[in-house]
Amino acid sequence: MSGFFYVLDEDVRILFVDDDPILREFAQVNLASVHAEIEVAGDGVEALEQLEQGAFDLVVTDLEMPRIDGFDLLGRLRADPRWERLPVIVATGRDDVEAIDRAFQAGATAFVTKPLNWRLLTYQLKFVLRSARAETALLRAGTDASPIA
């Protein structure tokens, strides 16, 4: 068995959005690494405020939150040219068909259910980040990187 290593081994700035303060604390402990900076927000309002303050590479958001929930946050991000391609992973306790369909229709990049397996989540973050960066590189090179339907 090999020793512990950080999965997030490229520089990344992640915004973790959840109304549960304990989960936000866990996110900072379990996702942060030498390369990964984790910021937290308690709901969609705080998330939008933080996004206005600085660039993030990826957002992880819950769905059920006060003020602005995850569905509305996704809609606002996808409606804004600054964030329309920002990868967003939904992390929620809901696993019903309606929530899954609604999240992806609103613009989710990926969907994971709680309770979170933090190690598995870091691999999903790494994959989504790698995919988003490859798409950005293709777009900058002038190649159409539209997803295949």
trRosetta pair geometry for C-beta under 8 A, 3 or more apart (Angstrom, degrees):
i j d omega theta_ij theta_ji phi_ij phi_ji
2 5 7.4 -22 133 -10 118 113
5 9 7.8 -6 156 -72 103 121
6 9 5.7 134 98 -77 96 76
6 33 3.9 105 -148 -140 140 144
6 34 6.5 -158 4 20 168 89
6 35 6.9 146 128 26 143 101
6 36 7.5 -166 -178 5 125 113
7 33 7.8 -165 48 -45 55 153
7 119 7.2 131 -29 -158 141 65
7 122 4.0 115 64 131 139 121
7 123 5.6 -90 -166 -70 147 62
7 125 7.8 105 111 61 119 101
7 126 5.6 -110 151 -39 99 139
8 12 5.8 -93 -171 35 119 131
8 31 7.0 49 -6 -176 147 71
8 33 5.0 166 72 24 99 135
8 35 5.7 -154 129 81 85 106
8 36 4.0 37 114 -52 145 132
8 122 5.7 -106 -33 -162 93 103
8 125 6.4 -23 -84 100 112 123
8 126 6.0 -150 -94 -77 62 95
8 129 8.0 71 -130 18 93 158
9 33 7.4 -63 -83 119 46 152
9 35 5.8 100 -160 19 23 153
9 126 7.9 31 20 -119 75 125
10 35 5.7 144 94 167 13 146
10 126 7.9 119 25 -134 104 86
10 129 7.2 -180 70 128 124 137
11 35 5.0 -114 -83 -164 43 90
11 36 7.9 175 -148 -75 32 41
12 35 6.4 55 16 137 79 92
12 36 5.0 -9 65 -113 98 76
12 37 7.2 -166 95 30 51 68
12 57 4.8 -103 -151 57 77 148
12 58 6.5 0 -176 14 116 115
12 125 7.6 127 141 154 162 114
12 129 5.8 -41 -111 -130 137 154
13 36 7.9 165 -87 -158 28 52
13 37 4.8 -13 -113 67 73 108
13 39 7.1 20 -179 -2 90 108
13 54 7.6 -80 152 127 156 113
13 55 6.7 96 65 106 142 71
13 56 5.0 -121 109 -129 98 57
13 57 5.2 119 49 2 67 92
13 58 7.8 159 85 30 48 71
14 31 6.3 -79 68 146 151 139
14 36 6.4 4 2 -170 116 99
14 37 7.1 168 25 85 68 53
14 38 5.2 -18 70 -110 101 68
14 39 7.2 180 90 29 49 69
14 56 6.6 83 -127 -165 17 106
14 57 6.7 -48 -72 60 59 89
14 58 5.0 -23 -112 74 82 97
14 59 7.4 155 -164 -96 65 26
14 60 6.5 20 179 -2 113 103
14 125 6.9 -16 -99 -152 142 136
15 39 5.2 -25 -108 74 67 99
15 40 7.5 149 -162 -99 58 21
15 41 6.3 14 -178 -2 103 113
15 47 6.1 113 152 -141 133 87
15 50 5.8 150 -127 107 130 135
15 51 6.9 -50 -44 -70 170 83
15 56 4.6 -35 -18 -125 107 160
15 58 7.5 -172 28 96 69 49
15 59 4.8 -19 68 -113 101 78
15 60 7.3 -176 91 29 52 63
16 24 6.2 153 107 -130 114 69
16 27 4.1 162 167 159 171 159
16 28 7.5 -140 39 -54 144 65
16 31 7.0 151 -59 33 138 156
16 38 5.9 10 -7 -169 120 102
16 39 7.2 171 22 84 74 44
16 40 5.0 -29 71 -106 93 74
16 41 7.4 169 85 25 46 68
16 59 7.9 170 -81 -161 27 54
16 60 4.9 -7 -116 64 69 107
16 61 7.9 175 -162 -77 38 45
17 40 7.4 155 -85 -162 37 56
17 41 4.6 -16 -109 68 82 101
17 42 7.7 -34 -155 51 66 6
17 43 7.0 69 -173 -148 100 8
17 44 6.9 64 -178 -82 143 48
17 46 7.4 164 -128 80 96 97
17 47 4.5 -1 -100 -79 136 128
17 59 6.5 9 -3 -174 116 100
17 60 6.8 178 25 90 71 54
17 61 4.1 -3 64 -112 116 81
17 62 6.4 -130 109 18 75 76
17 65 7.3 -56 152 -54 97 164
17 70 7.3 148 103 -98 122 88
17 73 7.0 175 122 -163 164 172
18 23 4.8 -65 113 96 151 127
18 24 5.6 -166 63 -63 100 82
18 27 7.4 147 19 -27 129 141
18 40 7.6 -52 37 -157 81 101
18 42 7.4 -45 88 -135 38 39
18 61 7.3 174 -63 -151 65 43
18 62 4.3 92 -114 -21 77 124
18 65 7.1 -149 -148 -86 33 120
18 91 7.3 -50 -76 83 120 110
19 42 5.4 62 -118 -179 55 75
19 43 5.6 35 -82 -73 95 85
19 62 6.6 -99 8 63 78 148
19 64 7.6 -83 22 110 127 67
19 65 4.4 161 -36 -129 116 86
19 66 6.1 103 -110 10 145 85
20 23 3.9 59 90 12 115 113
20 24 6.7 173 91 -14 60 81
20 62 7.6 111 8 -57 97 159
21 24 5.5 -50 -148 34 37 114
21 25 6.5 39 153 -20 66 102
21 42 7.4 -10 -79 -108 76 105
22 25 5.6 -52 -152 35 34 113
22 26 6.4 37 149 -19 65 104
23 26 5.4 -49 -146 36 35 115
23 27 6.4 43 152 -26 65 101
23 62 7.9 75 106 -59 154 130
23 116 7.8 104 -147 11 105 129
24 27 5.6 -49 -151 30 32 116
24 28 6.8 32 152 -18 63 102
24 40 4.1 90 -162 -160 112 147
24 42 7.2 -47 -57 -87 151 66
25 28 5.9 -54 -153 34 33 110
25 29 6.5 25 152 -12 66 109
26 29 5.8 -62 -148 42 32 107
26 30 5.6 6 165 -1 72 119
26 116 7.8 146 121 63 134 126
26 118 7.2 -127 160 -82 103 131
27 30 6.3 -65 -128 49 22 95
27 31 5.3 -9 -177 8 65 124
27 38 5.8 -171 136 180 90 141
27 40 6.3 132 74 -92 129 112
27 60 7.3 -172 -137 76 136 137
28 31 7.0 -51 -106 46 13 91
28 32 5.7 17 -178 -26 53 123
28 38 4.9 -173 -112 94 58 129
28 40 6.4 -64 -55 -37 106 124
29 32 6.8 -52 -129 26 10 107
30 118 3.8 -69 172 -159 142 148
30 121 7.9 59 127 63 123 124
30 122 7.7 -131 148 -51 87 113
31 36 5.9 -109 149 134 77 141
31 38 4.9 107 87 -80 112 140
31 118 7.0 -126 -60 -162 72 101
31 121 7.3 -63 -90 108 105 116
31 122 6.3 177 -122 -90 71 95
31 125 7.2 79 -143 -12 113 168
32 36 5.5 -163 -139 94 35 94
32 37 7.0 27 -127 -123 90 26
32 38 4.8 -101 -70 7 87 115
33 36 4.4 59 34 25 86 100
39 50 6.0 169 134 -169 137 143
39 56 7.3 -106 40 -99 122 118
41 44 7.9 85 128 -95 130 12
41 46 3.7 174 -161 109 99 106
41 47 4.2 165 89 -70 160 64
41 49 7.6 154 -125 52 128 92
41 50 5.4 -128 -70 0 124 138
42 46 5.1 72 39 15 73 153
42 65 7.5 156 147 -158 57 123
43 46 5.5 96 52 16 63 99
43 47 7.0 -115 109 -7 35 96
43 65 4.3 168 -124 156 83 124
43 66 5.4 -66 -102 68 148 69
43 67 4.8 91 136 50 149 112
43 68 5.9 125 150 52 97 72
43 69 7.7 -51 -159 -88 93 35
44 47 5.2 -53 -142 36 36 118
44 48 6.3 36 160 -20 68 101
44 61 7.6 51 -88 -151 79 135
44 65 6.2 145 -17 86 83 132
44 67 6.3 -153 52 100 88 93
44 68 2.7 -99 77 100 127 107
44 69 6.3 -21 -21 33 130 9
44 70 6.9 -169 -68 -79 110 32
44 72 5.9 39 -156 85 177 99
44 73 3.8 -143 -122 -71 113 107
44 76 7.4 114 -179 28 122 138
45 48 6.1 -55 -153 34 28 107
45 49 6.6 28 149 -17 62 107
45 67 4.7 -43 -18 133 121 144
45 68 5.1 139 -44 11 67 112
46 49 5.5 -54 -149 37 35 115
46 50 6.3 32 154 -18 68 105
47 50 5.9 -58 -149 38 30 108
47 51 6.3 30 153 -20 65 107
47 59 7.0 72 -162 -146 124 129
47 61 6.8 16 -102 -102 160 118
47 68 7.6 -118 40 86 108 124
47 73 5.8 25 75 -137 146 134
48 51 5.6 -52 -144 36 32 113
48 52 6.5 38 154 -23 63 103
48 68 7.1 28 -13 58 122 164
48 73 7.3 -144 -51 -129 94 88
48 76 6.6 -33 -93 121 124 147
49 52 5.8 -54 -155 31 30 114
49 53 6.8 29 149 -22 62 107
50 53 5.5 -56 -152 32 37 114
50 54 7.3 -44 173 42 67 84
50 56 7.6 50 128 -43 102 130
51 54 7.8 -111 -151 61 23 46
51 56 6.4 -71 -111 10 76 119
51 59 7.9 -18 -82 -80 118 130
51 77 7.8 -133 -125 -105 171 97
51 82 8.0 133 157 114 111 123
51 83 6.5 5 -175 -80 142 140
56 59 6.2 74 118 -64 142 80
56 86 6.9 56 84 -151 93 127
57 87 7.5 0 147 39 62 106
57 129 6.1 36 145 -129 120 107
57 132 7.5 143 177 91 82 141
58 86 7.3 168 -109 179 30 81
58 87 4.8 -24 -119 77 83 105
58 88 7.6 167 -167 -86 62 34
58 89 7.0 18 177 -1 108 102
58 125 6.3 122 129 -153 164 92
58 128 6.5 104 -126 105 130 117
58 129 5.7 -67 -53 -83 136 93
58 132 7.3 171 -84 23 93 158
59 77 7.3 -129 31 -103 156 159
59 86 6.2 48 -2 143 109 117
59 87 7.2 175 30 96 68 55
59 88 4.6 -13 71 -112 103 79
59 89 7.3 -177 94 28 53 64
60 88 7.7 161 -90 -162 25 56
60 89 4.8 -19 -110 70 75 100
60 90 7.9 157 -160 -99 58 10
60 91 5.3 21 178 -5 102 123
60 121 7.7 47 -123 -175 149 122
60 125 7.4 -47 -63 -94 121 110
61 70 4.6 153 134 -124 113 103
61 73 5.8 -144 -162 88 163 147
61 74 7.4 -163 68 -56 147 86
61 88 6.2 -14 14 -168 113 103
61 89 7.5 150 22 80 63 50
61 90 6.1 -37 74 -112 78 57
61 91 7.0 154 75 29 24 79
62 65 5.6 114 86 -48 110 106
62 70 5.5 -140 102 -54 42 129
62 90 7.7 81 -135 -163 16 69
62 91 6.1 -51 -82 80 59 74
62 92 5.4 117 -152 -94 62 77
63 69 6.1 27 169 169 53 105
63 70 3.8 -91 -111 45 42 132
63 71 6.2 46 -152 -35 91 81
63 90 6.1 34 -57 -161 96 114
63 92 4.3 13 6 -102 105 144
63 94 5.9 -50 50 25 143 129
63 99 6.2 49 177 -157 178 113
63 103 6.6 -81 -92 -86 123 115
64 69 6.2 -19 -122 -140 26 116
64 70 7.3 -28 -14 6 29 108
64 92 6.8 109 4 -144 86 109
64 93 7.4 -44 23 40 127 100
64 94 7.1 121 -26 -28 112 118
65 68 7.1 -1 93 86 111 48
65 69 5.0 156 49 -119 75 58
65 70 6.3 101 9 -34 109 77
66 69 7.8 76 -22 -73 3 74
68 72 4.9 -122 -163 92 81 125
68 73 5.5 107 140 -63 110 83
68 76 7.5 -16 -167 -4 139 144
69 72 5.3 92 55 16 69 101
69 73 6.9 -124 106 -7 35 94
70 73 5.3 -52 -141 37 34 116
70 74 6.3 39 158 -21 66 101
70 90 6.1 101 165 -128 142 98
70 92 7.0 -121 27 -74 164 124
70 103 7.2 -6 124 -115 116 101
71 74 5.9 -54 -155 33 29 112
71 75 6.6 28 150 -17 62 106
71 102 6.0 -24 -116 144 123 113
71 103 6.8 -102 -97 -94 78 60
71 106 5.3 -159 -154 -70 68 166
72 75 5.5 -53 -150 36 35 114
72 76 6.3 34 154 -18 67 105
73 76 5.8 -57 -148 37 30 109
73 77 6.3 30 155 -19 65 107
74 77 5.8 -57 -147 36 29 110
74 78 6.2 20 160 -12 66 110
74 88 6.0 174 -110 109 88 160
74 90 7.7 -20 -67 -74 132 109
74 103 6.8 150 -38 -152 167 61
74 106 3.8 80 104 133 132 115
74 107 4.7 172 175 56 101 98
74 108 6.1 -44 -122 -58 143 70
75 78 6.1 -61 -144 41 27 104
75 79 6.2 23 158 -18 64 113
75 106 5.2 -69 -59 -155 76 102
75 107 7.1 154 -82 11 36 120
76 79 5.8 -60 -143 38 29 110
76 80 6.4 19 160 -16 64 112
77 80 6.2 -68 -150 37 28 104
77 83 4.2 -89 -159 123 80 126
77 84 7.1 158 145 -89 66 34
77 86 6.0 -93 -177 56 123 120
77 88 6.4 116 86 -52 162 144
77 107 6.6 -160 81 100 101 146
78 83 7.5 -80 -61 106 26 87
78 84 5.4 69 -150 -130 46 70
78 106 6.9 -177 5 164 141 59
78 107 3.8 -156 -63 -72 137 162
79 84 7.5 -180 26 -90 7 94
80 83 4.9 34 82 35 108 96
80 84 6.5 -162 79 -49 48 78
81 84 5.6 -27 -127 -9 31 120
83 86 4.3 -33 -160 2 75 129
85 132 7.1 139 155 -152 92 100
85 135 7.3 -155 -168 111 124 128
85 136 7.3 131 136 -81 142 90
86 132 8.0 31 -153 -150 28 145
87 109 4.4 -16 -153 -18 76 170
87 110 7.7 18 -176 5 102 98
87 128 4.8 142 -179 158 147 111
87 129 6.7 -138 43 -83 156 48
87 131 7.6 110 -93 76 138 98
87 132 4.5 -97 -40 -64 122 144
88 107 6.6 54 44 117 131 91
88 108 5.7 -100 97 -127 98 53
88 109 5.3 136 52 3 52 98
89 108 7.2 71 -131 -166 24 93
89 109 6.0 -57 -71 67 59 98
89 110 4.5 -15 -117 68 87 99
89 111 7.3 -173 -164 -75 66 24
89 112 6.4 17 171 5 110 105
89 121 7.9 136 136 -156 153 92
89 124 6.6 111 -127 130 149 118
89 125 6.9 -91 -10 -91 156 71
89 128 6.1 -138 -62 -23 113 172
90 103 4.7 -35 -34 -163 167 143
90 108 4.7 -35 -19 -127 114 137
90 110 7.2 -160 27 96 69 50
90 111 4.7 -6 61 -115 106 72
90 112 7.1 173 89 30 58 59
91 112 5.1 -8 -108 71 74 99
91 113 7.7 163 -156 -105 54 10
91 114 6.4 82 164 -56 82 90
91 116 6.0 10 -165 -85 125 121
91 121 7.2 26 -104 -124 131 131
92 95 7.8 174 96 -58 92 58
92 99 6.7 -132 103 165 150 138
92 103 7.8 -152 7 -78 143 148
92 111 7.7 -37 27 -160 102 87
92 112 7.9 136 24 83 58 53
92 113 6.5 -43 77 -121 60 57
92 114 6.3 -98 135 -3 18 101
93 113 6.8 74 -132 -166 24 81
93 114 4.4 -46 -80 56 68 115
94 99 3.9 162 133 -90 131 178
94 100 8.0 -154 123 -43 96 66
94 113 7.5 -128 74 -122 33 95
95 99 7.1 -62 -73 65 5 128
95 100 7.1 30 -163 -52 44 110
95 113 4.8 7 -77 -104 111 142
96 99 5.0 88 61 10 82 102
96 100 7.0 -155 93 -5 40 90
97 100 5.8 -59 -146 40 31 110
97 101 6.0 25 161 -14 69 110
98 101 6.1 -59 -144 42 25 106
98 102 5.9 21 161 -17 64 115
99 102 5.8 -58 -138 42 25 109
99 103 6.1 28 160 -23 63 108
100 103 6.0 -57 -148 33 25 109
100 104 6.6 13 159 -8 62 108
100 111 5.9 99 -131 161 81 170
101 104 6.2 -64 -149 42 28 102
101 105 6.0 26 156 -18 67 113
102 105 5.7 -57 -141 41 28 112
102 106 6.2 27 157 -19 63 109
103 106 5.8 -60 -149 38 27 109
103 108 4.2 18 152 -18 92 143
103 111 5.8 109 99 -97 145 121
104 107 7.7 148 -172 6 30 7
104 108 5.1 -72 -88 52 46 102
104 111 7.0 -65 -58 -39 93 129
108 111 5.7 54 142 -65 147 90
109 128 5.6 96 129 -147 132 123
109 132 7.5 -21 -138 -68 154 113
110 124 6.0 180 141 177 159 116
110 128 5.5 -103 -9 -82 134 131
112 116 6.7 63 130 -117 125 86
112 120 7.8 158 -139 114 136 107
112 121 6.1 133 140 -103 175 91
112 124 6.3 148 -61 70 132 173
116 120 8.0 -158 180 63 68 98
116 121 5.4 5 -173 -43 110 140
117 120 3.9 40 96 22 114 117
117 121 6.3 163 82 -19 58 85
118 121 5.5 -53 -144 36 31 115
118 122 6.6 36 156 -24 64 99
119 122 5.9 -50 -154 28 32 110
119 123 7.1 29 150 -14 62 101
120 123 5.8 -55 -157 35 37 110
120 124 6.5 36 148 -17 68 105
121 124 5.5 -55 -148 38 37 112
121 125 6.2 41 152 -22 68 102
122 125 5.5 -48 -146 35 34 115
122 126 6.4 39 152 -22 64 103
123 126 5.5 -50 -148 34 33 115
123 127 6.4 33 153 -18 65 104
124 127 5.7 -53 -147 37 33 111
124 128 6.2 29 156 -15 67 107
125 128 5.9 -58 -144 40 28 107
125 129 6.0 28 157 -19 65 111
126 129 5.8 -58 -145 39 25 111
126 130 6.2 27 157 -20 63 108
127 130 5.8 -55 -146 35 28 110
127 131 6.3 27 156 -17 64 108
128 131 5.7 -57 -148 39 30 112
128 132 6.2 29 155 -19 65 108
129 132 5.8 -56 -144 37 29 109
129 133 6.2 26 158 -16 65 108
130 133 6.0 -58 -146 39 27 109
130 134 6.3 29 154 -20 63 108
131 134 5.8 -56 -148 35 29 111
131 135 6.4 30 153 -19 64 106
132 135 5.7 -53 -149 36 32 112
132 136 6.4 34 152 -19 65 105
133 136 5.6 -50 -146 36 34 113
133 137 6.4 37 153 -21 64 104
134 137 5.7 -53 -149 35 32 113
134 138 6.5 32 152 -18 64 105
134 145 7.8 168 122 -145 75 141
135 138 5.7 -55 -150 37 32 111
135 139 6.3 31 153 -19 65 106
135 145 4.5 154 -147 141 74 147
136 139 5.7 -55 -147 37 31 111
136 140 6.3 31 155 -18 65 106
137 140 5.8 -54 -147 37 30 111
137 141 6.3 25 153 -16 63 109
138 141 5.6 -60 -148 40 31 109
138 143 4.4 -75 -175 72 88 112
138 144 7.8 -31 146 86 113 14
138 145 3.9 113 92 -68 133 124
139 142 7.7 58 179 -64 31 16
139 143 7.2 -93 -76 63 26 64
139 145 5.4 -81 -54 16 80 123
